[in-house]
Amino acid sequence: MNNIISISELSKTYQSGFQALKNINLDIAKGEIFALLGQNGAGKTTLISIICGIVNPSSGQVLVDGQDIIGHYREARSLIGLVPQELSTDSFETVWNTVTFSRGLYGKPPNPVFIEKVLRELSLWDKRNSKIMTLSGGMKRRVMIAKALSHEPKVLFLDEPTAGVDVSLRRDMWKLVKELQNAGTTIILTTHYIEEAEEMADRIGIIRKGELILVEDKRTLMKKLGKKELTLQLQHPVDSLPIELQLPGLTLSGDKSELVYTYDSNSEQIGIAELLRALAEHGLVFKDLHTTQSSLEEIFVNLVNAGAHNHDV
C-alpha cells in the first residue's frame, strides 16, 4: 500500500499532566477518505494538530509523503490543507484576495486559473468580490475549504467539516469531498455525524481516551460488528414458543404477534432458511417479514460504551 501519512508511536502529554494521545500507530493510504470518530475530548483534534504541525508531540514520529513533520516542517506542511472547526474568517477582505493570499503563504506562485477553478467547484465564483464578513456561515465554511485547497495540497484535513451547517449544505460538502478524492486528494475527516462517515469514508478509525482502539475498512467493520435483525409478523399471536424453537437470538415480542431474530454473519446460529423451515414445521405462519442492519452509529456507541465500562471497573 502506498501510504501518504505514517504515524508511529505517537504520544502527547500536556504540561498539566493530561495525556491526550497514547502510542498512536496509523498509516493512511494515498487517495483514501479516512474518518476519525471519537467523543469530545477523545484526542481527535490533538492528533490532527500534531500531523499539521500546529502542536508538537511528546514522542513519536509523523511522516507526510516521506517528509518528517518536525525535521522537514515546511516541506511536510506544504503538502497539507487544513479546514479547522472554527470559522476564523470575519474579514474585510474579499473571497478572491483571501484565497489568493493563502496560496502565497505557502510560497506558491500566483495561479489565477487554479484559484478560479477552486472557487467554481465550491460554488463561490459569484461571491469572489464579496467581503467575507458579509457571507453566510455555510459560505464562510466553503471559503475555509478554498483557502485550504489554494496551495494544491495532497492531503486535506477536515475537522468537523459540517458542524452547524444545514442538511442540504452537508450533502453538497459530501459531494465535493468525493470529487476531491476522485481528483487524487487524500482526505482525513473528524466528525460527530456518524452518517457522514458511513456515507463517505473508506476506512474508519475510532479514538477513545487518547487511544486508537480500532482501525478498519468501513464495510468490514459493519459486517464484522453489525447485527442484523429479522422481524416476522405472525398470522396469529402465540402464547409461547415451542421448546424446539427456543433458539439463541430468537425472541417473541411483548404482544406475542412478532418473532424477532437477531443474528450476525459470523456466528454459529442457524441460517434464515433453516429458521423458516423450523417455523413451518411447528405450524407458525407469518404474514410479513423485514430485515434491518445496525448502523455504524450503533457499532460506534457500543464500542465507546464498552470502553467506558471497562475503564470504570
Helices and strands as residue ranges (DSSP letters): E 3-13, E 19-29, E 33-37, H 44-51, E 59-64, E 67-68, H 73-77, E 80-83, H 95-105, H 112-121, G 125-127, G 132-134, H 137-149, E 155-159, H 167-182, E 186-190, H 194-200, E 203-208, E 211-217, H 218-225, E 228-234, G 243-245, E 250-252, E 258-263, H 272-281, E 286-293, H 296-312
